[in-house]
């Protein structure tokens, strides 16, 4: 996931550099010729892509031939775990009844009183409480949403998934904000031409080349720690940009360094959260097969990702551009710092937690 999304972030941040260089050397129309060429290349790659269903048919035919040649198939880990869970639940129910507990009540639910020889009434489940029921209004509204919008309701109900979507919104807002104000800032402060404006974006883009390495860090240490480190790094880099205020070689070098630090931070945000979103999509599809069906949940989850990208692409430049014109560079960057800190709160609370279960499900599908 880090390798895949590094291309997306690299495209967002590298486009000003390429457009600036081409415009400075060749003019206006060659910029759009470059864009059309990129779209045609993307179209050819999409036409050559093998769909998952087609690949699954080939894989199924290969497995069937292996089964005919090699004997009986192996029982999947998922089926084995389900059988063990059913068996364990059956034994647990028997033990409950033998112990004199009521199987239809939670621990502490009341059963008929027993009378001792002294005439005293004894409740064997005095510590029990009746099963709590949610309010009828919330049940009806949720039932209505599940009836007409089952997949959307299920996805929105996942705090882990919505945390990843919000984190990606934060990442894209910061990345696209530089498209709106960085070019104007360096042009006004350092008197850069179009080539210089394009070159300054390389500082933010360079960390995207190491997206696969950030993904490896997320796999090893967990998405929560890496994403929190990304929020802290991006907030630090954005905060240090406030110190850039006048034209000098030291200020240009300092701006380049803090932009690299900011680019590193936003990459550390994107990679673990996108992987975490994929893990949660697998779990949601496994837990709600009647909602997502055989096609799975990845396409629907990815639609939320695209919505977050689109909204952030519109909000980021408009927000920072307005603030930069009405206030100052420092205040504009401080608002992005606050956005980073705000995005770290749900990451700390909800990111991760079920990653091992998702990996086990993926291994089941492969076996």
N, C-alpha and C positions, 0 to 999 in steps of 0.2 A: 504493500500500500504506500509506503514511503517513496518508492521508486516511481509509482504511477502518479501520485499527487505532486511530486517534485516537478514533473513536466507541466502540470496545470499552473502551479505557482510561478514557475520559471517563465511560462508564456505571458502571464499577467504582468510581471515585472520586467521581462526582457523586451516586450513590445515597444516601450518608449525609447529604449536604446536603439533598436533597429530602425524604428521610424525616424528618429532624429538624425541618425547617420545617413540614411538614404535620402531624406529630405534636404539635408545640407549639401549633398554631393550631386543629386540627380533631379531634385525638384518634387513637385506635388504629386503628379500622376504615378510615378514609379512606386510610391508608397502603397497605393491601392493595388497596383499590379502585384506587389509582393503579397498582399493580403489575399488576393484572388488565387495566387499560386499555392498558398498555404491551405486554402479551403479545398482546392482540387486535390491536393495530396491527401488531405484528411478524408475526402470522399472515396478515393481509391483504396485507402487502408481500411475503411469501413466496409467496402464491397468485398475485400479479401478476407474479412474476419469470419471465423468459423463460429457459428452459434453453439450455445451450450447444449441444446437438445440434439443437434447433429453429432456433436462429439460424444454425447451420452449414448447414442445409438451405436456408434462404432465401439465404444468401450463395452457396452452390453454384449455385442456380438463376440468380442474377444474373450469376455469372461465366460460366455456360454460354451465357446470352443474349448477353453481351458477346463471347464467342468466336465465336458464329455470325455476329454482325454485323461483327466486326473482324478476322477472319482467324485465323491459327495462334496458339496460345498460346505464351507465353514459357517457356523452360526455367527452372526454379527454381534459386536459388543453391545449394541443398543438393544437387540432382542434379548440378549442374556440378562442385561441389567433390568429390563422391564419384567422379565420372568422372576428374577430374584426379588424385585420390589413387590410384586403381587404376592409372592410366597411369604415374604416377611410381613406384609400387611395382614395376611390370613392368620399367621401365627400370633401376631400382636392382638388381633381381635379375639382369638380364642383365649389368650392369657387374660385379657381384660374381663371377659365374662367369668372366667374361673375365679378371678380375684374378687368378684362381687361388684365390679364396676359396671355402670350402664354404658354400653357401647355407643348409644345414640346421643350421649351427652358429653360435653367437655368435662375435663377434670374439675370436680366440684359441683356438678349438677345434682339436684336433689332426687332421691328415689324414695319409695314408700318407707315410712318409719318402721323400725323393728322394735318390738316390745320385749323387754327382759322379764325375768321371773319376778322382779321386784316392782313391775308395773311402770318402769321408766321407759320413755320413748327414746330410742337411739337412732340417730341419722348416720348411716355409714358414709355418707358423702357430704358431711357438714361443710367441708372446705370448698365445695364446688359452687360454680356460678353458672347461670343459664347462658346459652350461646347468644352472644350479642348480635343484633341485626342492624344493618345500616338503615338510615331513614328511607321511608318509602319514596320520597321525592327524588333522592339521588339514584335509587334503583331504577325508577321509571325513566329518568333522563338518560342514564347510561344504557339502559335497554334500547331506548329509541335510537341513540347514536350507534350502538352495535348493530342494530337492524338495518339502518340505511347507510352507515359509513363504517363498516366493521374494521377494515384495514387501517384507516386513518385514526379511528378511536384507539385501536390497539397500539399503534405506534406512538401517538401522543401520550398515552398512558405510561409509556416506558420512560422513566426519569433518566436512565442512562443514555438512551437514544437521543432524547431532547437536549441533554447536556452536550453530547457530541455535536449536534446540529448548531447549538448556540456557540460552542467553541469555534466551529468552522466559520460561523458568521463573524465572530470577533477577528479571527485570522484574516479573512478576506476584506473586512472593513479597514484594517490597518494596511494591508497590502495595496488596496486600491486608493487609499487616502494619499499615498505618495504620488500616485498618478495625477491627483488633483492639485497638490500644493508644492511638491518637491521641485518640479521644473520651474515654477514661478519663483520659488525662494532662491534657488541657486542663481537664477538669471538676474534677480534684483540685487542679491547680496554680493555675488562674485563676478557679475557681468559675463556669464558663460554664454557661448553661442549654442546652436542646436547640437553640435557634436559634443560639446562639454556637458550639456544637459543630459544627452543620451548616455555618456560615459559614467556619470554619477550613479545611474541606476544599476550599473554592474555591481556596485557595492552591496545593494540589497539582494540582487539576484544570485550572487555566488554561492551562498549557503544552500540553495536549492539543489546544487549538484551532489550534495551529500545526503539526499533524502533516504537512500537505502540504508545508510549507516544509522540515521535517526530511527528508522524502523527496527533495526537490530537492537538498538538501545531500548526501544519500547517492548520488544519481545523478551528482553532479558530482565529489565527492572520494572516492567509494568507500565501501562499507559498513564496512570495517574501521576506518578513521580515525574515522568518525562514531560507531560503536558504542563504540570505546575512549574517545572524548571523553565519551560518555554515562556510561560506567562511572566515569570520573574525576569527572564533575560530580555524579553521584548519591552517590558515596562522600564527596565534600566536603560536600555538603548534609547527609547523614546524620551525618557527624562533627561538624558545627557544632551540630546539635540537642542535643548533650550539654551545651552551655553554657546551655541554657534550664532554669532550676531554681527560680525564684521568681516571685511575682506582681508585675508592674509593666508600665507601658505600653511601656517599652523592650523588655522581654522578649517581649511580645505581638507587637510589630512585628518583632523579630528572628526569632521563630518563623515568622511569615508569610513573611519573606524566605528563610529556609533551606528552607521547604517548597516555595516556588516553584522554588528551585534544585534541590531533589530531584526535583520533578515534571518539570523540564526534562531532568534526567539520565535518568530512566526512559523518557521519550519518545524521547530520542536512542538508547537501547538498543533499544527495540521496533521502530522504523521501519526502520532498515537491516537488522536481522536478519530481519525478516519478508519484506522484499524479497529478501534473499539466499537465504532458504529457497525462495522462488518460483523464482528463477533456477536453483537446484540441482535443483528438481523437474523443470524443463524438460530439463535435461541428463540426468538419470537416465532420463526417459522416452525420450529420443532414443538413449541408449546401451544401453537394455535394453527394446526394443520387445516382445520375447517375454514379459517379466515383467509389464509394465503394460498392454499391449494398446492398443487404439484409444482407450480412455477416458482414458489418460494417468495421471499419478501425483499430480495435485494433490489429489484427494480423500483418497488415502492419506496424503500428506504433511500435509494439514490435520488428519487424525485424530491425528497425533503432536502437532500444535500444540494441539489441544483437550485431549489428555491432559496436556500440560505445564501448560496453564491450570488444568485441574481439580485436578491435584496441588498446584500452587502456591497455589490458592485455599484448599485444606484445610490445607496446611503453614504458610503465612504467619501467619494469625491465631492458630493454635494455638501455634506456636513463640514468637512475640513476646508473646502473652498470658501464657504460662507464665513466660517470663523476666521480664516486667515485674512480675508478682506475687511471684516468688520472689527477684528481685535488685533491679534499679533501672532507671530510664529510660535512664541512660547506658550501662550494659552491654548493654541490649537494642539500642540503636542501633549500638553498636560491632560487634555480631554481624552486623548488616546491612551495615556497612562492609566487613567481612571477606568477606561473600558477594559484594559488588560486585567486590572485588579478585580473588576466586577466579574469577568469571565472565569477567573480562577476559583471563585466560590463554589459554583456547581460542580466544577471539575474535582475539587477536593471532596465534595460530599457524595457524588454518584459515579464518577468514572471508575472503570474496572470492577472487580468483584466477582464476575462470572466468566472471566477469560478462560479459565481451565475447563469449564463446562463446554464452552464453545469449541475449544480445541479438540476435546473428546468427541463432540458431535461431528466435527470435520474428519477426524480419523475414522469414525464409524462409516461415514459416507465413502471414504476411500477404500475401506476394507470390504 
